[in-house]
Amino acid sequence: MRLITLHVPETYIRDLDQLVDDQYYPNRAEAIRIAIRDLLTDEVWRKKEKL
């Protein structure tokens, strides 16, 4: 895996932390990885399958 740095609004961090506290995800990084994967699935990978 590669490390990236990004700026995220405080409200996103607060809500991510709430998901982690509620044990939906083990940590912020995993929640962000899943969100990126889901975005790519919806926006990129499915479009490639249709070609």
Buried (B, 14 or more C-beta within 10 A) or exposed (E): EEEEEEEEEEEEEEEBEEBBEEEEBEEBEEBBEEEEEEEEEEEEEEEEEEE
